[in-house]
Amino acid sequence: CSSDLGVVVLTGPQRESIAPATTSTPLHDPGYSAFKAHLIQTGADGFPVYTLDALHIQQQPATGLIELAQVFLTFRDDSGNQWRARAASGELAQNSGVVRLAGDVHVNGTMPGTSQPAELVSEHLDYDSNTQVVSTADPFTLVMSGRRLSATGLVANLKGHHLKLESSVHGTFLP
Protein backbone atom coordinates (compact mmCIF):
# COMPACT_ATOMS: atom_id res chain seq x y z
CA CYS A 1 0.00 0.00 0.00
CA SER A 2 1.24 3.25 -0.84
CA SER A 3 0.39 6.29 1.06
CA ASP A 4 0.44 9.67 -0.55
CA LEU A 5 -0.04 12.56 1.64
CA GLY A 6 -0.76 16.03 0.35
CA VAL A 7 -1.27 19.26 2.17
CA VAL A 8 -3.04 22.28 0.74
CA VAL A 9 -2.76 25.57 2.59
CA LEU A 10 -5.10 28.36 1.63
CA THR A 11 -4.23 31.88 2.67
CA GLY A 12 -5.97 35.15 2.10
CA PRO A 13 -5.49 38.75 3.00
CA GLN A 14 -5.45 39.46 6.67
CA ARG A 15 -8.40 41.34 8.00
CA GLU A 16 -7.74 44.90 9.01
CA SER A 17 -9.34 46.55 11.92
CA ILE A 18 -12.24 48.76 10.92
CA ALA A 19 -11.87 50.95 14.01
CA PRO A 20 -11.59 54.66 13.18
CA ALA A 21 -8.06 55.98 13.02
CA THR A 22 -7.14 58.65 15.49
CA THR A 23 -4.87 61.41 14.37
CA SER A 24 -2.88 63.76 16.52
CA THR A 25 -2.29 66.32 13.76
CA PRO A 26 -5.00 68.87 13.03
CA LEU A 27 -6.60 69.00 9.62
CA HIS A 28 -5.03 71.42 7.13
CA ASP A 29 -6.73 74.85 7.14
CA PRO A 30 -6.72 76.10 3.53
CA GLY A 31 -7.56 79.67 4.56
CA TYR A 32 -9.82 81.91 2.54
CA SER A 33 -9.60 83.28 -0.97
CA ALA A 34 -11.52 86.02 -2.77
CA PHE A 35 -11.63 87.77 -6.13
CA LYS A 36 -12.20 91.52 -6.44
CA ALA A 37 -11.76 91.95 -2.69
CA HIS A 38 -12.40 95.23 -0.89
CA LEU A 39 -10.95 95.45 2.64
CA ILE A 40 -11.42 98.33 5.06
CA GLN A 41 -9.19 98.62 8.13
CA THR A 42 -10.86 100.82 10.72
CA GLY A 43 -9.33 102.57 13.69
CA ALA A 44 -10.55 102.77 17.27
CA ASP A 45 -12.81 105.67 16.25
CA GLY A 46 -14.53 103.50 13.61
CA PHE A 47 -13.24 105.56 10.69
CA PRO A 48 -11.22 103.92 7.90
CA VAL A 49 -7.46 103.84 8.46
CA TYR A 50 -6.98 102.47 4.95
CA THR A 51 -8.91 100.73 2.22
CA LEU A 52 -7.42 98.00 0.10
CA ASP A 53 -8.72 96.66 -3.19
CA ALA A 54 -7.14 93.62 -4.83
CA LEU A 55 -8.03 91.50 -7.81
CA HIS A 56 -7.29 88.38 -5.73
CA ILE A 57 -6.47 87.68 -2.08
CA GLN A 58 -5.39 84.38 -0.53
CA GLN A 59 -4.96 83.78 3.19
CA GLN A 60 -2.03 81.58 4.26
CA PRO A 61 -3.01 80.40 7.78
CA ALA A 62 0.34 78.69 8.42
CA THR A 63 2.26 81.98 8.03
CA GLY A 64 -0.42 84.47 9.09
CA LEU A 65 -0.06 86.32 5.77
CA ILE A 66 -2.65 87.38 3.24
CA GLU A 67 -1.25 87.41 -0.30
CA LEU A 68 -2.56 90.13 -2.63
CA ALA A 69 -2.57 90.52 -6.43
CA GLN A 70 -3.11 93.79 -8.33
CA VAL A 71 -3.33 95.95 -5.23
CA PHE A 72 -4.82 99.44 -4.79
CA LEU A 73 -4.31 101.00 -1.35
CA THR A 74 -5.82 104.29 -0.15
CA PHE A 75 -4.93 105.96 3.16
CA ARG A 76 -4.85 109.39 4.81
CA ASP A 77 -2.06 111.04 6.74
CA ASP A 78 -2.56 113.09 9.93
CA SER A 79 -3.01 116.26 7.87
CA GLY A 80 -5.98 114.68 6.09
CA ASN A 81 -4.11 114.29 2.80
CA GLN A 82 -5.23 111.25 0.83
CA TRP A 83 -2.59 108.90 -0.58
CA ARG A 84 -3.10 106.23 -3.25
CA ALA A 85 -0.77 103.34 -3.93
CA ARG A 86 -0.85 100.64 -6.58
CA ALA A 87 1.32 97.59 -7.06
CA ALA A 88 1.41 94.27 -8.90
CA SER A 89 1.32 92.30 -5.66
CA GLY A 90 1.55 92.57 -1.92
CA GLU A 91 1.02 90.93 1.41
CA LEU A 92 -0.70 91.83 4.62
CA ALA A 93 0.36 90.33 7.93
CA GLN A 94 -2.75 89.66 9.99
CA ASN A 95 -3.22 92.06 12.92
CA SER A 96 -0.01 93.95 12.09
CA GLY A 97 -1.32 97.01 10.24
CA VAL A 98 1.59 96.65 7.76
CA VAL A 99 0.86 96.37 4.04
CA ARG A 100 3.87 95.30 1.94
CA LEU A 101 3.66 96.18 -1.73
CA ALA A 102 5.84 94.79 -4.52
CA GLY A 103 6.22 95.15 -8.26
CA ASP A 104 6.07 98.56 -9.94
CA VAL A 105 4.84 100.35 -6.83
CA HIS A 106 3.47 103.88 -7.39
CA VAL A 107 2.34 106.08 -4.49
CA ASN A 108 0.63 109.45 -5.11
CA GLY A 109 -0.35 112.09 -2.57
CA THR A 110 0.36 115.50 -1.13
CA MET A 111 3.44 115.82 1.04
CA PRO A 112 2.56 116.96 4.59
CA GLY A 113 3.48 120.58 5.22
CA THR A 114 3.26 121.43 1.50
CA SER A 115 0.54 121.73 -1.07
CA GLN A 116 2.64 119.91 -3.63
CA PRO A 117 1.54 116.60 -5.16
CA ALA A 118 4.21 113.92 -5.04
CA GLU A 119 4.74 110.55 -6.68
CA LEU A 120 7.00 107.86 -5.24
CA VAL A 121 8.04 104.91 -7.44
CA SER A 122 9.87 101.80 -6.24
CA GLU A 123 9.85 98.01 -6.59
CA HIS A 124 9.03 97.41 -2.91
CA LEU A 125 7.33 99.61 -0.35
CA ASP A 126 5.83 99.10 3.11
CA TYR A 127 3.04 101.11 4.69
CA ASP A 128 2.60 100.82 8.46
CA SER A 129 -0.86 102.12 9.31
CA ASN A 130 -0.11 102.18 13.05
CA THR A 131 2.78 104.64 12.73
CA GLN A 132 1.90 106.20 9.34
CA VAL A 133 5.36 105.32 8.04
CA VAL A 134 6.05 104.58 4.39
CA SER A 135 9.41 102.87 3.85
CA THR A 136 11.58 100.99 1.41
CA ALA A 137 15.15 99.70 1.43
CA ASP A 138 15.18 99.62 -2.39
CA PRO A 139 16.06 102.29 -4.94
CA PHE A 140 13.20 104.74 -5.49
CA THR A 141 12.34 107.90 -7.37
CA LEU A 142 10.41 110.81 -5.87
CA VAL A 143 8.85 113.34 -8.26
CA MET A 144 7.54 116.56 -6.73
CA SER A 145 6.99 120.01 -8.30
CA GLY A 146 8.44 118.71 -11.56
CA ARG A 147 11.70 117.79 -9.86
CA ARG A 148 13.08 114.27 -9.64
CA LEU A 149 15.03 112.84 -6.73
CA SER A 150 16.50 109.32 -6.74
CA ALA A 151 17.93 107.47 -3.76
CA THR A 152 18.18 104.07 -2.13
CA GLY A 153 16.21 103.60 1.06
CA LEU A 154 13.47 105.83 2.38
CA VAL A 155 11.60 106.32 5.63
CA ALA A 156 8.73 108.80 5.32
CA ASN A 157 6.94 109.52 8.61
CA LEU A 158 3.68 111.07 7.41
CA LYS A 159 2.57 111.70 10.99
CA GLY A 160 5.72 113.59 11.96
CA HIS A 161 6.16 115.26 8.54
CA HIS A 162 9.68 113.82 8.29
CA LEU A 163 11.39 112.30 5.25
CA LYS A 164 14.69 110.43 5.62
CA LEU A 165 16.71 109.36 2.57
CA GLU A 166 19.13 106.52 3.32
CA SER A 167 21.85 106.58 0.62
CA SER A 168 22.84 107.25 -3.00
CA VAL A 169 20.85 110.49 -3.16
CA HIS A 170 20.76 112.20 -6.58
CA GLY A 171 18.77 115.37 -7.17
CA THR A 172 18.18 118.83 -5.79
CA PHE A 173 15.08 120.39 -4.25
CA LEU A 174 15.22 124.11 -3.56
CA PRO A 175 12.44 126.14 -1.94
C-alpha positions as CSV (number, residue, x, y, z in Angstrom):
1,C,0.0,0.0,0.0
2,S,1.2,3.3,-0.8
3,S,0.4,6.3,1.1
4,D,0.4,9.7,-0.6
5,L,0.0,12.6,1.6
6,G,-0.8,16.0,0.4
7,V,-1.3,19.3,2.2
8,V,-3.0,22.3,0.7
9,V,-2.8,25.6,2.6
10,L,-5.1,28.4,1.6
11,T,-4.2,31.9,2.7
12,G,-6.0,35.1,2.1
13,P,-5.5,38.8,3.0
14,Q,-5.4,39.5,6.7
15,R,-8.4,41.3,8.0
16,E,-7.7,44.9,9.0
17,S,-9.3,46.6,11.9
18,I,-12.2,48.8,10.9
19,A,-11.9,51.0,14.0
20,P,-11.6,54.7,13.2
21,A,-8.1,56.0,13.0
22,T,-7.1,58.7,15.5
23,T,-4.9,61.4,14.4
24,S,-2.9,63.8,16.5
25,T,-2.3,66.3,13.8
26,P,-5.0,68.9,13.0
27,L,-6.6,69.0,9.6
28,H,-5.0,71.4,7.1
29,D,-6.7,74.8,7.1
30,P,-6.7,76.1,3.5
31,G,-7.6,79.7,4.6
32,Y,-9.8,81.9,2.5
33,S,-9.6,83.3,-1.0
34,A,-11.5,86.0,-2.8
35,F,-11.6,87.8,-6.1
36,K,-12.2,91.5,-6.4
37,A,-11.8,91.9,-2.7
38,H,-12.4,95.2,-0.9
39,L,-10.9,95.4,2.6
40,I,-11.4,98.3,5.1
41,Q,-9.2,98.6,8.1
42,T,-10.9,100.8,10.7
43,G,-9.3,102.6,13.7
44,A,-10.5,102.8,17.3
45,D,-12.8,105.7,16.2
46,G,-14.5,103.5,13.6
47,F,-13.2,105.6,10.7
48,P,-11.2,103.9,7.9
49,V,-7.5,103.8,8.5
50,Y,-7.0,102.5,5.0
51,T,-8.9,100.7,2.2
52,L,-7.4,98.0,0.1
53,D,-8.7,96.7,-3.2
54,A,-7.1,93.6,-4.8
55,L,-8.0,91.5,-7.8
56,H,-7.3,88.4,-5.7
57,I,-6.5,87.7,-2.1
58,Q,-5.4,84.4,-0.5
59,Q,-5.0,83.8,3.2
60,Q,-2.0,81.6,4.3
61,P,-3.0,80.4,7.8
62,A,0.3,78.7,8.4
63,T,2.3,82.0,8.0
64,G,-0.4,84.5,9.1
65,L,-0.1,86.3,5.8
66,I,-2.7,87.4,3.2
67,E,-1.2,87.4,-0.3
68,L,-2.6,90.1,-2.6
69,A,-2.6,90.5,-6.4
70,Q,-3.1,93.8,-8.3
71,V,-3.3,95.9,-5.2
72,F,-4.8,99.4,-4.8
73,L,-4.3,101.0,-1.3
74,T,-5.8,104.3,-0.2
75,F,-4.9,106.0,3.2
76,R,-4.9,109.4,4.8
77,D,-2.1,111.0,6.7
78,D,-2.6,113.1,9.9
79,S,-3.0,116.3,7.9
80,G,-6.0,114.7,6.1
81,N,-4.1,114.3,2.8
82,Q,-5.2,111.3,0.8
83,W,-2.6,108.9,-0.6
84,R,-3.1,106.2,-3.2
85,A,-0.8,103.3,-3.9
86,R,-0.9,100.6,-6.6
87,A,1.3,97.6,-7.1
88,A,1.4,94.3,-8.9
89,S,1.3,92.3,-5.7
90,G,1.5,92.6,-1.9
91,E,1.0,90.9,1.4
92,L,-0.7,91.8,4.6
93,A,0.4,90.3,7.9
94,Q,-2.8,89.7,10.0
95,N,-3.2,92.1,12.9
96,S,0.0,94.0,12.1
97,G,-1.3,97.0,10.2
98,V,1.6,96.6,7.8
99,V,0.9,96.4,4.0
100,R,3.9,95.3,1.9
101,L,3.7,96.2,-1.7
102,A,5.8,94.8,-4.5
103,G,6.2,95.1,-8.3
104,D,6.1,98.6,-9.9
105,V,4.8,100.4,-6.8
106,H,3.5,103.9,-7.4
107,V,2.3,106.1,-4.5
108,N,0.6,109.4,-5.1
109,G,-0.3,112.1,-2.6
110,T,0.4,115.5,-1.1
111,M,3.4,115.8,1.0
112,P,2.6,117.0,4.6
113,G,3.5,120.6,5.2
114,T,3.3,121.4,1.5
115,S,0.5,121.7,-1.1
116,Q,2.6,119.9,-3.6
117,P,1.5,116.6,-5.2
118,A,4.2,113.9,-5.0
119,E,4.7,110.5,-6.7
120,L,7.0,107.9,-5.2
121,V,8.0,104.9,-7.4
122,S,9.9,101.8,-6.2
123,E,9.8,98.0,-6.6
124,H,9.0,97.4,-2.9
125,L,7.3,99.6,-0.3
126,D,5.8,99.1,3.1
127,Y,3.0,101.1,4.7
128,D,2.6,100.8,8.5
129,S,-0.9,102.1,9.3
130,N,-0.1,102.2,13.1
131,T,2.8,104.6,12.7
132,Q,1.9,106.2,9.3
133,V,5.4,105.3,8.0
134,V,6.1,104.6,4.4
135,S,9.4,102.9,3.8
136,T,11.6,101.0,1.4
137,A,15.2,99.7,1.4
138,D,15.2,99.6,-2.4
139,P,16.1,102.3,-4.9
140,F,13.2,104.7,-5.5
141,T,12.3,107.9,-7.4
142,L,10.4,110.8,-5.9
143,V,8.9,113.3,-8.3
144,M,7.5,116.6,-6.7
145,S,7.0,120.0,-8.3
146,G,8.4,118.7,-11.6
147,R,11.7,117.8,-9.9
148,R,13.1,114.3,-9.6
149,L,15.0,112.8,-6.7
150,S,16.5,109.3,-6.7
151,A,17.9,107.5,-3.8
152,T,18.2,104.1,-2.1
153,G,16.2,103.6,1.1
154,L,13.5,105.8,2.4
155,V,11.6,106.3,5.6
156,A,8.7,108.8,5.3
157,N,6.9,109.5,8.6
158,L,3.7,111.1,7.4
159,K,2.6,111.7,11.0
160,G,5.7,113.6,12.0
161,H,6.2,115.3,8.5
162,H,9.7,113.8,8.3
163,L,11.4,112.3,5.2
164,K,14.7,110.4,5.6
165,L,16.7,109.4,2.6
166,E,19.1,106.5,3.3
167,S,21.8,106.6,0.6
168,S,22.8,107.3,-3.0
169,V,20.8,110.5,-3.2
170,H,20.8,112.2,-6.6
171,G,18.8,115.4,-7.2
172,T,18.2,118.8,-5.8
173,F,15.1,120.4,-4.3
174,L,15.2,124.1,-3.6
175,P,12.4,126.1,-1.9
